[in-house]
Amino acid sequence: MMELMDDLLIKCDDCDNEMKICRDDFDFESCSYDHGDNGMGDEIEYYCNENISCSKCGRKINIKISGYEYPVGASLKQSSA
């Protein structure tokens, strides 16, 4: 599962309005790819494609975020100390 570390701050190209978007508001999907005979196994792609409207001028804004885990299991894990 991909998680963003921080909230996002975006700026509308039309009116320069800045908006903060909570990191928990993004819904990521994933798909897996097999790299075959390279010996490193599968790769997971995480992606999100969200559409929002500027809170000031109403312009439609498309936000695309993607990340990769390769090889699977290589992501950092937090430990509880």
DOTORKOL-822555 format. One record per residue: residue in three letters; x, y, z of N, C-alpha, C in turn. Coordinates in steps of 0.1 Angstrom, whole numbers, padded with zeros to 4 digits, always signed. Example, Ala and Ser with C-alpha at 12.3 -4.5 7.8 and 13.67 -1.06 7.14 Angstrom:
<recs>
Ala+0132-0057+0078+0123-0045+0078+0132-0033+0078;Ser+0128-0022+0071+0137-0011+0071+0129+0000+0079;
</recs>
This chain:
<recs>
Met+0008-0012+0000+0000+0000+0000+0009+0012+0000;Met+0006+0022-0009+0013+0034-0009+0006+0045+0000;Glu+0014+0052+0008+0009+0062+0016+0018+0075+0014;Leu+0011+0086+0013+0019+0099+0012+0024+0103+0026;Met+0036+0109+0026+0041+0112+0039+0035+0125+0045;Asp+0031+0134+0036+0026+0147+0040+0013+0151+0032;Asp+0006+0161+0037-0005+0166+0029+0001+0174+0017;Leu-0007+0176+0007-0002+0183-0005-0007+0198-0005;Leu+0001+0206-0010-0002+0220-0012-0002+0223-0027;Ile-0013+0226-0034-0013+0228-0048-0018+0242-0051;Lys-0014+0247-0063-0018+0261-0067-0025+0261-0080;Cys-0036+0268-0081-0044+0269-0093-0036+0277-0103;Asp-0035+0272-0115-0029+0280-0126-0036+0292-0130;Asp-0050+0292-0128-0058+0303-0133-0058+0315-0123;Cys-0060+0312-0110-0062+0323-0101-0051+0324-0090;Asp-0042+0314-0090-0031+0314-0080-0036+0310-0066;Asn-0048+0305-0065-0053+0301-0052-0045+0289-0047;Glu-0041+0289-0035-0034+0277-0029-0043+0269-0021;Met-0043+0256-0022-0052+0247-0015-0044+0236-0009;Lys-0047+0232+0003-0041+0221+0010-0051+0209+0009;Ile-0045+0198+0005-0053+0185+0003-0047+0175+0013;Cys-0056+0170+0021-0051+0160+0031-0046+0147+0024;Arg-0035+0142+0029-0029+0130+0023-0039+0118+0023;Asp-0048+0118+0033-0057+0106+0034-0068+0107+0024;Asp-0070+0118+0017-0081+0119+0007-0078+0112-0006;Phe-0065+0108-0008-0062+0101-0020-0064+0086-0019;Asp-0070+0081-0030-0073+0066-0030-0064+0060-0041;Phe-0054+0052-0036-0045+0046-0046-0050+0032-0050;Glu-0047+0030-0063-0049+0017-0069-0035+0011-0072;Ser-0035-0002-0075-0022-0008-0078-0023-0019-0088;Cys-0012-0022-0095-0012-0033-0104+0003-0039-0103;Ser+0004-0051-0106+0016-0059-0105+0021-0063-0119;Tyr+0035-0062-0121+0041-0066-0133+0052-0077-0130;Asp+0052-0087-0138+0063-0097-0137+0074-0094-0146;His+0086-0093-0141+0098-0090-0149+0104-0102-0155;Gly+0098-0113-0153+0103-0125-0160+0116-0131-0154;Asp+0126-0133-0163+0138-0140-0159+0149-0132-0153;Asn+0146-0119-0149+0157-0111-0144+0161-0115-0129;Gly+0153-0123-0123+0156-0128-0110+0152-0119-0098;Met+0146-0107-0101+0142-0098-0091+0127-0099-0088;Gly+0119-0106-0096+0105-0108-0093+0096-0097-0098;Asp+0085-0096-0091+0074-0086-0095+0078-0072-0091;Glu+0070-0063-0098+0071-0049-0095+0056-0045-0093;Ile+0054-0036-0083+0040-0031-0080+0040-0016-0083;Glu+0031-0012-0092+0029+0002-0094+0016+0007-0087;Tyr+0018+0018-0079+0007+0024-0072+0004+0037-0079;Tyr-0009+0040-0081-0013+0052-0089-0026+0058-0084;Cys-0027+0071-0085-0039+0078-0081-0042+0089-0092;Asn-0054+0090-0096-0058+0100-0106-0070+0107-0100;Glu-0069+0119-0094-0080+0126-0088-0083+0139-0095;Asn-0096+0142-0096-0100+0155-0101-0107+0163-0090;Ile-0102+0176-0089-0108+0185-0079-0111+0198-0086;Ser-0119+0206-0079-0122+0220-0084-0115+0230-0075;Cys-0110+0240-0081-0104+0251-0073-0115+0257-0064;Ser-0112+0259-0052-0122+0264-0042-0125+0279-0044;Lys-0116+0286-0052-0118+0300-0055-0125+0303-0068;Cys-0120+0297-0079-0125+0300-0093-0132+0288-0099;Gly-0132+0276-0093-0139+0265-0098-0132+0257-0109;Arg-0120+0261-0113-0113+0254-0124-0111+0240-0120;Lys-0112+0231-0130-0110+0217-0128-0095+0214-0128;Ile-0090+0207-0118-0076+0204-0116-0074+0189-0115;Asn-0066+0183-0123-0063+0169-0123-0050+0166-0116;Ile-0050+0157-0107-0038+0154-0099-0035+0139-0101;Lys-0022+0137-0106-0018+0123-0108-0006+0120-0100;Ile-0006+0109-0092+0005+0105-0084+0008+0091-0086;Ser+0021+0087-0087+0024+0073-0089+0037+0070-0082;Gly+0038+0057-0078+0050+0052-0071+0052+0038-0074;Tyr+0064+0033-0072+0067+0019-0076+0074+0012-0065;Glu+0071-0001-0063+0078-0009-0053+0085-0021-0061;Tyr+0098-0020-0062+0106-0030-0070+0119-0033-0063;Pro+0122-0045-0060+0113-0057-0060+0103-0056-0049;Val+0092-0064-0050+0082-0064-0040+0088-0067-0026;Gly+0084-0059-0016+0089-0061-0003+0101-0052+0000;Ala+0105-0044-0009+0117-0035-0007+0113-0022-0001;Ser+0100-0019+0001+0096-0007+0007+0101-0006+0022;Leu+0103+0006+0026+0107+0008+0040+0095+0005+0050;Lys+0098-0001+0061+0088-0004+0071+0092+0003+0084;Gln+0082+0008+0090+0084+0015+0103+0084+0005+0114;Ser+0093+0007+0123+0093-0002+0135+0088+0005+0147;Ser+0081-0002+0156+0077+0004+0168+0087+0002+0179;Ala+0094+0012+0183+0105+0011+0193+0100+0014+0207;
</recs>
